Amino acid sequence: MRVGLYGGAASGHEELHPAVVSLVSALADDGCEFVYGGGADGVMGLAARTALARDARVTGVLAPPGAGDETPHPGLTRVEVATSRPARRARILALSDVVVALPGGPGTLEEITEAVNLRRLGLTRARCAVLDAHGFFDAFLRQLDQMAAQGFLRQPRHELVATVATARDVTALCAGAPTGPGGGPQAGRVTRLPPDA
């Protein structure tokens, strides 16, 4: 199973970190692969270091030069360079069986909201989830519930996005999901994506 990770380039409060480390460690121990934005800093860097320390395969999809301020992680299994930030989001989603939002800022919220909307429209097969870390995403989930209650969201929120805390939660969410496209990434390979990737 390939897990896409969204999360902050900032570190945020340290109380949020144990939940990130616990989830990523357990998923790595279960043999999961990861794909994310490729940064070395903040919550994303923490997740990547945790996965790599457990010998998991980690693909980073970088924004093009000048389109972001993240420092690329130097130790990834595979690196791809997207032509734009939207292409980067699309590529992460395309490579993932499930995407999990870790604590982060507006960019993280944009990513998980787009994934949920594409899932709603039937335009992605990836399951969507948020990490249960000290209630970080409670307001986001309440907003989706409010949209459903007021007639702006036809599906119940729980059909579109789950709350996960453990690797078992993620596995249960993905039960019956197809494997990621193309099998595992090749170690050390760097790919530049075409504009429509």
PyMOL CGO cylinders between C-alpha atoms (Angstrom):
from pymol import cmd
from pymol.cgo import CYLINDER

trace = [
    CYLINDER, 0.00, 0.00, 0.00, 1.27, 3.46, -0.88, 0.3, 1, 1, 1, 1, 1, 1,
    CYLINDER, 1.27, 3.46, -0.88, 0.40, 6.26, 1.54, 0.3, 1, 1, 1, 1, 1, 1,
    CYLINDER, 0.40, 6.26, 1.54, 0.41, 9.90, 0.46, 0.3, 1, 1, 1, 1, 1, 1,
    CYLINDER, 0.41, 9.90, 0.46, 1.25, 12.32, 3.24, 0.3, 1, 1, 1, 1, 1, 1,
    CYLINDER, 1.25, 12.32, 3.24, 0.25, 15.96, 3.45, 0.3, 1, 1, 1, 1, 1, 1,
    CYLINDER, 0.25, 15.96, 3.45, 1.60, 18.14, 6.23, 0.3, 1, 1, 1, 1, 1, 1,
    CYLINDER, 1.60, 18.14, 6.23, 3.31, 21.31, 7.28, 0.3, 1, 1, 1, 1, 1, 1,
    CYLINDER, 3.31, 21.31, 7.28, 6.74, 22.57, 6.25, 0.3, 1, 1, 1, 1, 1, 1,
    CYLINDER, 6.74, 22.57, 6.25, 6.71, 24.18, 9.70, 0.3, 1, 1, 1, 1, 1, 1,
    CYLINDER, 6.71, 24.18, 9.70, 7.15, 22.05, 12.80, 0.3, 1, 1, 1, 1, 1, 1,
    CYLINDER, 7.15, 22.05, 12.80, 4.18, 23.39, 14.77, 0.3, 1, 1, 1, 1, 1, 1,
    CYLINDER, 4.18, 23.39, 14.77, 3.78, 22.45, 18.42, 0.3, 1, 1, 1, 1, 1, 1,
    CYLINDER, 3.78, 22.45, 18.42, 5.82, 19.50, 19.62, 0.3, 1, 1, 1, 1, 1, 1,
    CYLINDER, 5.82, 19.50, 19.62, 2.77, 17.91, 21.26, 0.3, 1, 1, 1, 1, 1, 1,
    CYLINDER, 2.77, 17.91, 21.26, 1.61, 16.98, 17.74, 0.3, 1, 1, 1, 1, 1, 1,
    CYLINDER, 1.61, 16.98, 17.74, 4.80, 15.13, 16.81, 0.3, 1, 1, 1, 1, 1, 1,
    CYLINDER, 4.80, 15.13, 16.81, 4.32, 11.82, 18.70, 0.3, 1, 1, 1, 1, 1, 1,
    CYLINDER, 4.32, 11.82, 18.70, 1.12, 11.07, 16.77, 0.3, 1, 1, 1, 1, 1, 1,
    CYLINDER, 1.12, 11.07, 16.77, 2.95, 11.64, 13.47, 0.3, 1, 1, 1, 1, 1, 1,
    CYLINDER, 2.95, 11.64, 13.47, 5.90, 9.46, 14.46, 0.3, 1, 1, 1, 1, 1, 1,
    CYLINDER, 5.90, 9.46, 14.46, 3.64, 6.71, 15.80, 0.3, 1, 1, 1, 1, 1, 1,
    CYLINDER, 3.64, 6.71, 15.80, 1.49, 6.50, 12.66, 0.3, 1, 1, 1, 1, 1, 1,
    CYLINDER, 1.49, 6.50, 12.66, 4.34, 6.68, 10.15, 0.3, 1, 1, 1, 1, 1, 1,
    CYLINDER, 4.34, 6.68, 10.15, 6.43, 4.17, 12.11, 0.3, 1, 1, 1, 1, 1, 1,
    CYLINDER, 6.43, 4.17, 12.11, 3.60, 1.65, 12.28, 0.3, 1, 1, 1, 1, 1, 1,
    CYLINDER, 3.60, 1.65, 12.28, 2.78, 2.05, 8.58, 0.3, 1, 1, 1, 1, 1, 1,
    CYLINDER, 2.78, 2.05, 8.58, 6.45, 1.61, 7.66, 0.3, 1, 1, 1, 1, 1, 1,
    CYLINDER, 6.45, 1.61, 7.66, 6.68, -1.50, 9.83, 0.3, 1, 1, 1, 1, 1, 1,
    CYLINDER, 6.68, -1.50, 9.83, 3.64, -2.85, 7.97, 0.3, 1, 1, 1, 1, 1, 1,
    CYLINDER, 3.64, -2.85, 7.97, 5.53, -2.49, 4.68, 0.3, 1, 1, 1, 1, 1, 1,
    CYLINDER, 5.53, -2.49, 4.68, 3.85, 0.65, 3.38, 0.3, 1, 1, 1, 1, 1, 1,
    CYLINDER, 3.85, 0.65, 3.38, 5.54, 3.00, 0.94, 0.3, 1, 1, 1, 1, 1, 1,
    CYLINDER, 5.54, 3.00, 0.94, 5.14, 6.77, 1.16, 0.3, 1, 1, 1, 1, 1, 1,
    CYLINDER, 5.14, 6.77, 1.16, 4.83, 9.69, -1.23, 0.3, 1, 1, 1, 1, 1, 1,
    CYLINDER, 4.83, 9.69, -1.23, 4.85, 13.35, -0.21, 0.3, 1, 1, 1, 1, 1, 1,
    CYLINDER, 4.85, 13.35, -0.21, 6.06, 16.78, -1.24, 0.3, 1, 1, 1, 1, 1, 1,
    CYLINDER, 6.06, 16.78, -1.24, 9.75, 15.96, -0.74, 0.3, 1, 1, 1, 1, 1, 1,
    CYLINDER, 9.75, 15.96, -0.74, 10.65, 18.56, 1.89, 0.3, 1, 1, 1, 1, 1, 1,
    CYLINDER, 10.65, 18.56, 1.89, 13.17, 18.13, 4.70, 0.3, 1, 1, 1, 1, 1, 1,
    CYLINDER, 13.17, 18.13, 4.70, 11.64, 20.60, 7.14, 0.3, 1, 1, 1, 1, 1, 1,
    CYLINDER, 11.64, 20.60, 7.14, 8.78, 20.64, 9.60, 0.3, 1, 1, 1, 1, 1, 1,
    CYLINDER, 8.78, 20.64, 9.60, 6.17, 17.93, 10.00, 0.3, 1, 1, 1, 1, 1, 1,
    CYLINDER, 6.17, 17.93, 10.00, 6.91, 16.64, 6.50, 0.3, 1, 1, 1, 1, 1, 1,
    CYLINDER, 6.91, 16.64, 6.50, 10.59, 16.26, 7.26, 0.3, 1, 1, 1, 1, 1, 1,
    CYLINDER, 10.59, 16.26, 7.26, 9.75, 14.49, 10.51, 0.3, 1, 1, 1, 1, 1, 1,
    CYLINDER, 9.75, 14.49, 10.51, 7.50, 12.04, 8.65, 0.3, 1, 1, 1, 1, 1, 1,
    CYLINDER, 7.50, 12.04, 8.65, 10.13, 11.37, 5.97, 0.3, 1, 1, 1, 1, 1, 1,
    CYLINDER, 10.13, 11.37, 5.97, 12.93, 10.83, 8.51, 0.3, 1, 1, 1, 1, 1, 1,
    CYLINDER, 12.93, 10.83, 8.51, 10.72, 8.48, 10.49, 0.3, 1, 1, 1, 1, 1, 1,
    CYLINDER, 10.72, 8.48, 10.49, 9.84, 6.41, 7.42, 0.3, 1, 1, 1, 1, 1, 1,
    CYLINDER, 9.84, 6.41, 7.42, 13.40, 6.27, 6.11, 0.3, 1, 1, 1, 1, 1, 1,
    CYLINDER, 13.40, 6.27, 6.11, 14.76, 5.26, 9.51, 0.3, 1, 1, 1, 1, 1, 1,
    CYLINDER, 14.76, 5.26, 9.51, 12.53, 2.17, 9.26, 0.3, 1, 1, 1, 1, 1, 1,
    CYLINDER, 12.53, 2.17, 9.26, 13.76, 1.37, 5.74, 0.3, 1, 1, 1, 1, 1, 1,
    CYLINDER, 13.76, 1.37, 5.74, 10.51, 2.37, 4.05, 0.3, 1, 1, 1, 1, 1, 1,
    CYLINDER, 10.51, 2.37, 4.05, 10.54, 3.55, 0.44, 0.3, 1, 1, 1, 1, 1, 1,
    CYLINDER, 10.54, 3.55, 0.44, 9.77, 7.28, 0.22, 0.3, 1, 1, 1, 1, 1, 1,
    CYLINDER, 9.77, 7.28, 0.22, 9.05, 9.20, -2.98, 0.3, 1, 1, 1, 1, 1, 1,
    CYLINDER, 9.05, 9.20, -2.98, 9.26, 12.99, -2.94, 0.3, 1, 1, 1, 1, 1, 1,
    CYLINDER, 9.26, 12.99, -2.94, 7.41, 15.06, -5.53, 0.3, 1, 1, 1, 1, 1, 1,
    CYLINDER, 7.41, 15.06, -5.53, 9.06, 18.46, -5.52, 0.3, 1, 1, 1, 1, 1, 1,
    CYLINDER, 9.06, 18.46, -5.52, 7.59, 21.75, -6.66, 0.3, 1, 1, 1, 1, 1, 1,
    CYLINDER, 7.59, 21.75, -6.66, 9.49, 23.35, -9.56, 0.3, 1, 1, 1, 1, 1, 1,
    CYLINDER, 9.49, 23.35, -9.56, 12.30, 25.76, -8.69, 0.3, 1, 1, 1, 1, 1, 1,
    CYLINDER, 12.30, 25.76, -8.69, 10.90, 29.09, -7.56, 0.3, 1, 1, 1, 1, 1, 1,
    CYLINDER, 10.90, 29.09, -7.56, 7.42, 27.68, -6.78, 0.3, 1, 1, 1, 1, 1, 1,
    CYLINDER, 7.42, 27.68, -6.78, 8.09, 26.84, -3.14, 0.3, 1, 1, 1, 1, 1, 1,
    CYLINDER, 8.09, 26.84, -3.14, 10.51, 27.45, -0.32, 0.3, 1, 1, 1, 1, 1, 1,
    CYLINDER, 10.51, 27.45, -0.32, 10.90, 23.87, 0.94, 0.3, 1, 1, 1, 1, 1, 1,
    CYLINDER, 10.90, 23.87, 0.94, 14.36, 22.38, 1.40, 0.3, 1, 1, 1, 1, 1, 1,
    CYLINDER, 14.36, 22.38, 1.40, 14.42, 19.04, -0.47, 0.3, 1, 1, 1, 1, 1, 1,
    CYLINDER, 14.42, 19.04, -0.47, 15.13, 15.99, 1.65, 0.3, 1, 1, 1, 1, 1, 1,
    CYLINDER, 15.13, 15.99, 1.65, 18.49, 14.51, 0.57, 0.3, 1, 1, 1, 1, 1, 1,
    CYLINDER, 18.49, 14.51, 0.57, 17.85, 10.85, 1.41, 0.3, 1, 1, 1, 1, 1, 1,
    CYLINDER, 17.85, 10.85, 1.41, 14.70, 9.92, -0.48, 0.3, 1, 1, 1, 1, 1, 1,
    CYLINDER, 14.70, 9.92, -0.48, 14.26, 6.69, -2.41, 0.3, 1, 1, 1, 1, 1, 1,
    CYLINDER, 14.26, 6.69, -2.41, 12.99, 8.54, -5.48, 0.3, 1, 1, 1, 1, 1, 1,
    CYLINDER, 12.99, 8.54, -5.48, 12.54, 12.19, -6.44, 0.3, 1, 1, 1, 1, 1, 1,
    CYLINDER, 12.54, 12.19, -6.44, 10.22, 13.63, -9.07, 0.3, 1, 1, 1, 1, 1, 1,
    CYLINDER, 10.22, 13.63, -9.07, 10.06, 17.30, -10.04, 0.3, 1, 1, 1, 1, 1, 1,
    CYLINDER, 10.06, 17.30, -10.04, 6.62, 18.59, -11.02, 0.3, 1, 1, 1, 1, 1, 1,
    CYLINDER, 6.62, 18.59, -11.02, 6.04, 21.46, -13.43, 0.3, 1, 1, 1, 1, 1, 1,
    CYLINDER, 6.04, 21.46, -13.43, 3.72, 23.34, -11.04, 0.3, 1, 1, 1, 1, 1, 1,
    CYLINDER, 3.72, 23.34, -11.04, 2.25, 23.12, -7.58, 0.3, 1, 1, 1, 1, 1, 1,
    CYLINDER, 2.25, 23.12, -7.58, -1.11, 21.84, -8.96, 0.3, 1, 1, 1, 1, 1, 1,
    CYLINDER, -1.11, 21.84, -8.96, 0.76, 19.17, -10.95, 0.3, 1, 1, 1, 1, 1, 1,
    CYLINDER, 0.76, 19.17, -10.95, 2.59, 18.22, -7.77, 0.3, 1, 1, 1, 1, 1, 1,
    CYLINDER, 2.59, 18.22, -7.77, -0.67, 17.74, -5.86, 0.3, 1, 1, 1, 1, 1, 1,
    CYLINDER, -0.67, 17.74, -5.86, -2.12, 15.72, -8.72, 0.3, 1, 1, 1, 1, 1, 1,
    CYLINDER, -2.12, 15.72, -8.72, 0.94, 13.47, -8.88, 0.3, 1, 1, 1, 1, 1, 1,
    CYLINDER, 0.94, 13.47, -8.88, 0.96, 12.75, -5.14, 0.3, 1, 1, 1, 1, 1, 1,
    CYLINDER, 0.96, 12.75, -5.14, -2.72, 11.84, -5.31, 0.3, 1, 1, 1, 1, 1, 1,
    CYLINDER, -2.72, 11.84, -5.31, -2.24, 9.67, -8.42, 0.3, 1, 1, 1, 1, 1, 1,
    CYLINDER, -2.24, 9.67, -8.42, 0.52, 7.67, -6.73, 0.3, 1, 1, 1, 1, 1, 1,
    CYLINDER, 0.52, 7.67, -6.73, -1.41, 7.08, -3.51, 0.3, 1, 1, 1, 1, 1, 1,
    CYLINDER, -1.41, 7.08, -3.51, -3.86, 4.41, -2.37, 0.3, 1, 1, 1, 1, 1, 1,
    CYLINDER, -3.86, 4.41, -2.37, -4.73, 6.64, 0.57, 0.3, 1, 1, 1, 1, 1, 1,
    CYLINDER, -4.73, 6.64, 0.57, -3.78, 10.21, 1.48, 0.3, 1, 1, 1, 1, 1, 1,
    CYLINDER, -3.78, 10.21, 1.48, -3.43, 11.22, 5.11, 0.3, 1, 1, 1, 1, 1, 1,
    CYLINDER, -3.43, 11.22, 5.11, -3.29, 14.83, 6.23, 0.3, 1, 1, 1, 1, 1, 1,
    CYLINDER, -3.29, 14.83, 6.23, -0.88, 15.40, 9.10, 0.3, 1, 1, 1, 1, 1, 1,
    CYLINDER, -0.88, 15.40, 9.10, -0.89, 18.70, 11.03, 0.3, 1, 1, 1, 1, 1, 1,
    CYLINDER, -0.89, 18.70, 11.03, -0.02, 21.64, 8.81, 0.3, 1, 1, 1, 1, 1, 1,
    CYLINDER, -0.02, 21.64, 8.81, -1.04, 25.04, 7.54, 0.3, 1, 1, 1, 1, 1, 1,
    CYLINDER, -1.04, 25.04, 7.54, -3.10, 26.40, 4.64, 0.3, 1, 1, 1, 1, 1, 1,
    CYLINDER, -3.10, 26.40, 4.64, -1.25, 24.30, 2.06, 0.3, 1, 1, 1, 1, 1, 1,
    CYLINDER, -1.25, 24.30, 2.06, -2.09, 21.11, 3.93, 0.3, 1, 1, 1, 1, 1, 1,
    CYLINDER, -2.09, 21.11, 3.93, -5.72, 22.16, 4.20, 0.3, 1, 1, 1, 1, 1, 1,
    CYLINDER, -5.72, 22.16, 4.20, -5.76, 22.91, 0.46, 0.3, 1, 1, 1, 1, 1, 1,
    CYLINDER, -5.76, 22.91, 0.46, -4.34, 19.48, -0.34, 0.3, 1, 1, 1, 1, 1, 1,
    CYLINDER, -4.34, 19.48, -0.34, -6.74, 17.42, 1.76, 0.3, 1, 1, 1, 1, 1, 1,
    CYLINDER, -6.74, 17.42, 1.76, -9.73, 19.54, 0.70, 0.3, 1, 1, 1, 1, 1, 1,
    CYLINDER, -9.73, 19.54, 0.70, -8.89, 19.03, -2.97, 0.3, 1, 1, 1, 1, 1, 1,
    CYLINDER, -8.89, 19.03, -2.97, -8.46, 15.28, -2.42, 0.3, 1, 1, 1, 1, 1, 1,
    CYLINDER, -8.46, 15.28, -2.42, -11.81, 15.03, -0.62, 0.3, 1, 1, 1, 1, 1, 1,
    CYLINDER, -11.81, 15.03, -0.62, -13.53, 16.97, -3.39, 0.3, 1, 1, 1, 1, 1, 1,
    CYLINDER, -13.53, 16.97, -3.39, -12.01, 14.77, -6.12, 0.3, 1, 1, 1, 1, 1, 1,
    CYLINDER, -12.01, 14.77, -6.12, -13.08, 11.72, -4.14, 0.3, 1, 1, 1, 1, 1, 1,
    CYLINDER, -13.08, 11.72, -4.14, -16.59, 13.18, -3.93, 0.3, 1, 1, 1, 1, 1, 1,
    CYLINDER, -16.59, 13.18, -3.93, -16.66, 13.65, -7.69, 0.3, 1, 1, 1, 1, 1, 1,
    CYLINDER, -16.66, 13.65, -7.69, -15.34, 10.16, -8.37, 0.3, 1, 1, 1, 1, 1, 1,
    CYLINDER, -15.34, 10.16, -8.37, -12.14, 11.54, -9.91, 0.3, 1, 1, 1, 1, 1, 1,
    CYLINDER, -12.14, 11.54, -9.91, -9.70, 9.75, -7.61, 0.3, 1, 1, 1, 1, 1, 1,
    CYLINDER, -9.70, 9.75, -7.61, -9.63, 6.23, -6.24, 0.3, 1, 1, 1, 1, 1, 1,
    CYLINDER, -9.63, 6.23, -6.24, -7.49, 7.30, -3.26, 0.3, 1, 1, 1, 1, 1, 1,
    CYLINDER, -7.49, 7.30, -3.26, -9.11, 7.16, 0.15, 0.3, 1, 1, 1, 1, 1, 1,
    CYLINDER, -9.11, 7.16, 0.15, -8.81, 10.31, 2.28, 0.3, 1, 1, 1, 1, 1, 1,
    CYLINDER, -8.81, 10.31, 2.28, -8.03, 10.64, 5.97, 0.3, 1, 1, 1, 1, 1, 1,
    CYLINDER, -8.03, 10.64, 5.97, -6.82, 13.06, 8.60, 0.3, 1, 1, 1, 1, 1, 1,
    CYLINDER, -6.82, 13.06, 8.60, -4.59, 12.18, 11.54, 0.3, 1, 1, 1, 1, 1, 1,
    CYLINDER, -4.59, 12.18, 11.54, -6.22, 12.34, 14.95, 0.3, 1, 1, 1, 1, 1, 1,
    CYLINDER, -6.22, 12.34, 14.95, -3.60, 14.46, 16.74, 0.3, 1, 1, 1, 1, 1, 1,
    CYLINDER, -3.60, 14.46, 16.74, -4.99, 16.43, 19.69, 0.3, 1, 1, 1, 1, 1, 1,
    CYLINDER, -4.99, 16.43, 19.69, -8.12, 17.29, 17.72, 0.3, 1, 1, 1, 1, 1, 1,
    CYLINDER, -8.12, 17.29, 17.72, -6.13, 19.25, 15.12, 0.3, 1, 1, 1, 1, 1, 1,
    CYLINDER, -6.13, 19.25, 15.12, -8.65, 18.60, 12.33, 0.3, 1, 1, 1, 1, 1, 1,
    CYLINDER, -8.65, 18.60, 12.33, -11.85, 18.75, 14.40, 0.3, 1, 1, 1, 1, 1, 1,
    CYLINDER, -11.85, 18.75, 14.40, -12.89, 22.13, 12.99, 0.3, 1, 1, 1, 1, 1, 1,
    CYLINDER, -12.89, 22.13, 12.99, -12.33, 20.90, 9.42, 0.3, 1, 1, 1, 1, 1, 1,
    CYLINDER, -12.33, 20.90, 9.42, -14.49, 17.84, 10.04, 0.3, 1, 1, 1, 1, 1, 1,
    CYLINDER, -14.49, 17.84, 10.04, -17.21, 19.93, 11.68, 0.3, 1, 1, 1, 1, 1, 1,
    CYLINDER, -17.21, 19.93, 11.68, -17.26, 22.22, 8.64, 0.3, 1, 1, 1, 1, 1, 1,
    CYLINDER, -17.26, 22.22, 8.64, -17.79, 19.25, 6.33, 0.3, 1, 1, 1, 1, 1, 1,
    CYLINDER, -17.79, 19.25, 6.33, -20.59, 18.02, 8.62, 0.3, 1, 1, 1, 1, 1, 1,
    CYLINDER, -20.59, 18.02, 8.62, -22.15, 21.49, 8.44, 0.3, 1, 1, 1, 1, 1, 1,
    CYLINDER, -22.15, 21.49, 8.44, -21.96, 21.44, 4.64, 0.3, 1, 1, 1, 1, 1, 1,
    CYLINDER, -21.96, 21.44, 4.64, -23.77, 18.11, 4.61, 0.3, 1, 1, 1, 1, 1, 1,
    CYLINDER, -23.77, 18.11, 4.61, -26.38, 19.31, 7.10, 0.3, 1, 1, 1, 1, 1, 1,
    CYLINDER, -26.38, 19.31, 7.10, -27.09, 22.43, 5.02, 0.3, 1, 1, 1, 1, 1, 1,
    CYLINDER, -27.09, 22.43, 5.02, -27.40, 20.55, 1.73, 0.3, 1, 1, 1, 1, 1, 1,
    CYLINDER, -27.40, 20.55, 1.73, -24.05, 21.38, 0.15, 0.3, 1, 1, 1, 1, 1, 1,
    CYLINDER, -24.05, 21.38, 0.15, -22.55, 17.91, 0.48, 0.3, 1, 1, 1, 1, 1, 1,
    CYLINDER, -22.55, 17.91, 0.48, -24.60, 14.95, -0.67, 0.3, 1, 1, 1, 1, 1, 1,
    CYLINDER, -24.60, 14.95, -0.67, -22.48, 12.21, 0.86, 0.3, 1, 1, 1, 1, 1, 1,
    CYLINDER, -22.48, 12.21, 0.86, -22.08, 11.91, 4.61, 0.3, 1, 1, 1, 1, 1, 1,
    CYLINDER, -22.08, 11.91, 4.61, -18.67, 13.26, 5.57, 0.3, 1, 1, 1, 1, 1, 1,
    CYLINDER, -18.67, 13.26, 5.57, -17.49, 9.88, 6.91, 0.3, 1, 1, 1, 1, 1, 1,
    CYLINDER, -17.49, 9.88, 6.91, -17.86, 8.42, 3.41, 0.3, 1, 1, 1, 1, 1, 1,
    CYLINDER, -17.86, 8.42, 3.41, -15.36, 10.94, 2.06, 0.3, 1, 1, 1, 1, 1, 1,
    CYLINDER, -15.36, 10.94, 2.06, -12.77, 11.40, 4.79, 0.3, 1, 1, 1, 1, 1, 1,
    CYLINDER, -12.77, 11.40, 4.79, -11.89, 9.27, 7.80, 0.3, 1, 1, 1, 1, 1, 1,
    CYLINDER, -11.89, 9.27, 7.80, -10.08, 10.03, 11.02, 0.3, 1, 1, 1, 1, 1, 1,
    CYLINDER, -10.08, 10.03, 11.02, -7.12, 7.74, 11.64, 0.3, 1, 1, 1, 1, 1, 1,
    CYLINDER, -7.12, 7.74, 11.64, -4.77, 7.25, 14.56, 0.3, 1, 1, 1, 1, 1, 1,
    CYLINDER, -4.77, 7.25, 14.56, -3.13, 3.89, 13.89, 0.3, 1, 1, 1, 1, 1, 1,
    CYLINDER, -3.13, 3.89, 13.89, -1.80, 1.85, 11.00, 0.3, 1, 1, 1, 1, 1, 1,
    CYLINDER, -1.80, 1.85, 11.00, -4.73, -0.52, 11.53, 0.3, 1, 1, 1, 1, 1, 1,
    CYLINDER, -4.73, -0.52, 11.53, -7.12, 2.40, 10.90, 0.3, 1, 1, 1, 1, 1, 1,
    CYLINDER, -7.12, 2.40, 10.90, -5.40, 3.14, 7.58, 0.3, 1, 1, 1, 1, 1, 1,
    CYLINDER, -5.40, 3.14, 7.58, -5.37, -0.52, 6.56, 0.3, 1, 1, 1, 1, 1, 1,
    CYLINDER, -5.37, -0.52, 6.56, -9.06, -0.86, 7.35, 0.3, 1, 1, 1, 1, 1, 1,
    CYLINDER, -9.06, -0.86, 7.35, -9.81, 2.27, 5.32, 0.3, 1, 1, 1, 1, 1, 1,
    CYLINDER, -9.81, 2.27, 5.32, -7.96, 0.83, 2.34, 0.3, 1, 1, 1, 1, 1, 1,
    CYLINDER, -7.96, 0.83, 2.34, -9.35, -2.67, 2.53, 0.3, 1, 1, 1, 1, 1, 1,
    CYLINDER, -9.35, -2.67, 2.53, -9.95, -3.68, -1.05, 0.3, 1, 1, 1, 1, 1, 1,
    CYLINDER, -9.95, -3.68, -1.05, -8.09, -0.70, -2.50, 0.3, 1, 1, 1, 1, 1, 1,
    CYLINDER, -8.09, -0.70, -2.50, -5.97, -1.37, -5.60, 0.3, 1, 1, 1, 1, 1, 1,
    CYLINDER, -5.97, -1.37, -5.60, -2.22, -1.15, -5.23, 0.3, 1, 1, 1, 1, 1, 1,
    CYLINDER, -2.22, -1.15, -5.23, -0.40, 1.97, -6.33, 0.3, 1, 1, 1, 1, 1, 1,
    CYLINDER, -0.40, 1.97, -6.33, 0.22, 2.33, -10.08, 0.3, 1, 1, 1, 1, 1, 1,
    CYLINDER, 0.22, 2.33, -10.08, 3.37, 0.93, -11.57, 0.3, 1, 1, 1, 1, 1, 1,
    CYLINDER, 3.37, 0.93, -11.57, 4.62, -0.88, -8.48, 0.3, 1, 1, 1, 1, 1, 1,
    CYLINDER, 4.62, -0.88, -8.48, 7.34, 0.51, -6.24, 0.3, 1, 1, 1, 1, 1, 1,
    CYLINDER, 7.34, 0.51, -6.24, 9.56, 3.44, -7.20, 0.3, 1, 1, 1, 1, 1, 1,
    CYLINDER, 9.56, 3.44, -7.20, 13.16, 2.85, -8.23, 0.3, 1, 1, 1, 1, 1, 1,
    CYLINDER, 13.16, 2.85, -8.23, 15.82, 3.87, -5.74, 0.3, 1, 1, 1, 1, 1, 1,
    CYLINDER, 15.82, 3.87, -5.74, 17.61, 7.12, -6.45, 0.3, 1, 1, 1, 1, 1, 1,
    CYLINDER, 17.61, 7.12, -6.45, 15.81, 7.89, -9.70, 0.3, 1, 1, 1, 1, 1, 1,
    CYLINDER, 15.81, 7.89, -9.70, 14.93, 11.52, -10.46, 0.3, 1, 1, 1, 1, 1, 1,
    CYLINDER, 14.93, 11.52, -10.46, 12.13, 12.20, -12.94, 0.3, 1, 1, 1, 1, 1, 1,
    CYLINDER, 12.13, 12.20, -12.94, 10.94, 15.47, -14.43, 0.3, 1, 1, 1, 1, 1, 1,
    CYLINDER, 10.94, 15.47, -14.43, 7.23, 15.30, -15.03, 0.3, 1, 1, 1, 1, 1, 1,
    CYLINDER, 7.23, 15.30, -15.03, 5.60, 16.59, -18.23, 0.3, 1, 1, 1, 1, 1, 1,
    CYLINDER, 5.60, 16.59, -18.23, 3.19, 19.56, -17.85, 0.3, 1, 1, 1, 1, 1, 1,
    CYLINDER, 3.19, 19.56, -17.85, 0.06, 17.40, -17.82, 0.3, 1, 1, 1, 1, 1, 1,
    CYLINDER, 0.06, 17.40, -17.82, 1.35, 14.74, -15.40, 0.3, 1, 1, 1, 1, 1, 1,
]
cmd.load_cgo(trace, "trace")
